[in-house]
Amino acid sequence: MLPITSTTVRLFLHVAAATVWVGGQLTLAGLVPTLRAIDPTAPKAVARQFNRIAWPAFGVLVLTGVWNLVEVRVGDASTSYQATLFAKLCIVALSGIAAFLHTQARTRAGLAIWGAVGGLATIVALFLGVLLRTSA
């Protein structure tokens, strides 16, 4: 059996949290029409319950992301790596801010706009994370 290292644990925690944050948002977005057809108040109730899982996952993403930065030694990385990392960090921040604003929205338009911005940002952040990992 291969050895379990701190790198393995770090990456596992980061990917597991991303699975909840990104995958959960995509799944929830896909369920909204069906939930709304069952009961107009159901999407809000389900989203509230999802937030109890999603926000801790986002916290784990931030913590393991910082851990990743410490391990990578960003100062020694190429300029293109640093630029991609900076873009990813901006997109991650946008993802969190948009998700928060989505939870605070009171209109259908606000929910739609912030949900779309947050969802798109999470997908882009995931892609940039994979790009960074394959370039390291």
Residue, then its C-alpha position, 0 to 999 in steps of 0.5 A: m500500500l502507498p504511504i499516507t502523507s500530509t500531502t495526501v491528507r491536505l489534497f484529500l481534504h481540499v478536494a472533499a471540501a470542493t466536492v461539497w462546495v462546488g458539487g453541492q451548488l450544482t446539484l442544488a441548482g438542478l433541483v430547484p425547479t423540481l423543489r419549486a414544483i413540489d412546494p414553492t417554499a421548498p427551495k429556500a428550506v433545502a438551501r438553508q439546510f445545504n448552507r449548514i454543510a456548504w459553509p463549513a466546506f468553504g471554510v475547509l477549502v480556505l484553510t487547506g488552500v492556505w496550507n497548499l500555499v505554504e507547501v507550494r512556496v509561491g515565491d519560488a513559482s513561475t510568474s505564470y503560476q503566480a498570475t494563475l494563482f492570483a486569478k484563482l484567489c480572486i475567483v474564490a473570493l468572488s465565489g464566497i461573496a456571491a454565495f453570501l449575497h445569494t443567501q441575503a437576496r430577497t428578490r427572485a432577480g437577486l437570487a438568480i443573479w448571485g446564484a449564477v455569479g457564485g455558481l460560475a465562479t465556483i466552476v472557474a475556481l475549480f478549473l484554475g485549481v486543477l490547472l495549478r495542480t497539474s502545473a506544480 
